Amino acid sequence: MAALRDKIKIALDESRMLILGTQILLGFQYRAAFEESFEQFPRSSQLLEIPTLIMLLIAVALLLSSGAYHRIVRGGSDARDVHDFATRVMDLALVPFALVLSIDVYLVMRTLVGPIAAATHGSLTGVTAFFFWYGFGLVSTSRRKSKSRSHELPGRASPTELKDKIDHALTEARVVLPGAQALLGFQLLTMLMQGFDKLPAASKYVHVASLSLMAFSVILLMTPAAYHRIVEEGEQTQRFHDIASRFLIAAMATLPLGICGDLYVVVQKVTHSITIALIFSIIVLSFFYGLWFGFTLYRRKQISED
């Protein structure tokens, strides 16, 4: 049976795989509303941009939440609930991802093959994703519930070597970084696109603020690596682990603001309503902060009282 630290490491690596796939769709969702061909879509297809973008952001929030949970609840130590939480959020995140993938296939194929054929193709894509991501595992083998999953109680962290804690911290930073990089690239490119010139001045300023926050998040995420080389000269120290943890949490505090700022821009462009854009942005922002910080702080308090 694999050691708990290895299972957590594998779970984090799997989160990296999923976020790398998600960032492609996320870049498409944000950019689509600014393309000239988007204006030629039927109004119903244009409005689909909003729920698909929100569903994808929910998937991103879920996939990135493992790092926040591990840092805030357990302080980087290995515990059974860290692995269980990472597993559950990955299971949940694949649902909106599969739905968004099928809808995006429908949207891009609609003008080429017609609505019926596009809907059929999109549905088949979604069914295929659900089968391979969920059905295939259930058909291949039933989930085994070991009679002795661990000698540790669910509410107790197991002793974790410093090198493993540092490895987890860097892996968690690598989970968050690709999504931030993809959004930063989109934000920079958007300012050169024709659709950006048509935005109201307020939306342009919101986009610039979001770009600045995203750039700051990327800088924070890359700082531990630079610090490790320059200050610690590659040595594994408790000080480096603490600094890496703090920078990761700080980046996850600014990242949702950059994400939801551009969510406001996209929703406002599609709906032409500031009110609707504000409502959706605040709801999604609350979901990010509630999952990453509200839930994790609650769990830490709950565990400390046990």
C-alpha positions, 0 to 999 in steps of 0.5 A, spaced: 500 500 500 502 506 498 505 511 503 500 517 505 505 522 503 506 518 496 498 518 495 498 526 496 503 527 491 500 523 486 493 527 487 497 533 487 500 531 480 493 529 478 490 536 479 496 539 475 494 534 469 487 537 470 488 544 471 493 544 464 487 541 460 482 546 464 487 552 462 486 551 454 478 551 455 479 557 460 483 561 455 478 560 449 472 562 454 475 568 456 477 570 449 471 568 445 467 574 446 472 578 443 472 575 437 469 578 431 466 571 429 462 571 436 458 577 434 455 572 428 453 567 433 445 567 434 443 570 441 442 564 444 449 561 443 452 568 445 448 567 452 451 560 453 458 564 454 456 566 461 454 559 464 460 555 460 465 560 463 462 560 470 462 552 470 469 552 468 471 557 473 467 553 478 472 547 476 478 551 476 476 553 484 475 546 485 482 544 482 486 549 486 482 548 492 487 542 494 493 547 495 489 552 500 486 546 504 493 543 505 496 549 507 491 552 511 488 546 514 494 542 515 500 547 514 503 542 509 503 536 513 500 529 511 493 527 513 488 522 510 483 528 510 488 532 505 488 526 500 480 525 501 479 532 500 483 532 493 480 526 491 473 529 492 474 536 489 477 532 482 471 528 482 467 534 482 471 538 478 470 534 472 463 534 471 463 542 469 469 541 465 465 535 461 459 540 460 463 546 458 467 541 453 461 539 450 458 546 449 464 549 446 464 543 441 457 545 439 458 552 439 464 552 434 461 547 430 454 550 429 456 555 424 459 549 420 455 543 420 448 546 423 445 546 430 442 539 430 449 536 427 453 540 432 448 539 438 449 531 436 457 532 436 457 536 442 453 531 446 457 525 444 463 529 446 460 530 453 457 523 453 464 520 451 468 524 457 463 522 462 464 515 460 472 515 460 472 519 466 467 516 471 464 510 467 470 507 465 473 507 472 466 504 475 466 499 470 473 496 470 473 496 478 469 497 484 472 502 489 475 498 494 474 500 501 480 498 505 478 495 512 485 499 515 486 505 511 491 508 515 493 507 522 492 515 523 485 518 525 482 522 520 483 528 525 490 527 526 496 529 521 502 524 521 509 526 522 511 529 515 519 530 513 521 537 511 523 535 504 516 532 503 512 538 506 517 543 501 515 538 495 508 538 496 508 546 497 512 547 490 507 542 487 501 546 489 504 552 486 505 548 480 498 547 480 496 554 481 501 557 476 499 554 469 492 557 470 494 564 472 499 564 466 494 562 461 489 568 464 495 573 464 496 571 456 489 572 455 489 578 458 495 581 455 492 579 448 485 582 449 488 589 449 490 588 442 484 585 439 479 589 435 473 587 440 477 590 446 476 597 443 469 597 443 468 596 450 466 601 455 471 605 458 469 602 465 470 595 463 477 597 460 479 599 467 477 593 470 481 589 465 487 593 466 486 592 474 485 584 473 491 584 468 495 587 474 492 583 479 494 576 475 501 579 473 502 580 481 499 573 482 504 570 477 510 574 480 508 571 487 507 564 485 514 564 482 518 567 488 519 561 492 523 558 486 527 564 486 528 565 493 530 557 494 536 558 489 538 565 491 537 565 499 537 557 500 542 555 495 537 549 494 537 547 501 531 544 504 529 549 510 523 550 515 524 557 513 523 556 505 517 552 507 514 557 511 516 562 505 513 558 500 507 557 503 505 564 505 507 566 498 502 561 495 496 563 500 498 570 498 497 568 490 491 565 491 488 571 495 489 576 489 488 570 483 480 570 484 480 578 484 483 578 477 479 572 475 472 575 477 474 582 474 475 579 467 469 575 468 465 582 469 468 584 463 466 578 459 459 578 462 458 585 461 460 585 454 455 579 452 449 582 456 450 589 456 448 590 463 453 592 469 448 589 474 448 582 471 455 582 470 456 585 477 452 580 480 455 574 477 462 576 478 460 577 486 457 570 486 463 567 483 468 571 487 464 569 493 465 562 491 472 562 490 474 565 497 469 561 501 472 555 498 479 557 499 479 560 505 472 560 509 471 552 508 479 551 510 479 556 516 473 553 518 476 546 518 482 548 521 478 550 527 474 544 527 480 540 527 484 544 532 478 543 537 477 535 536 
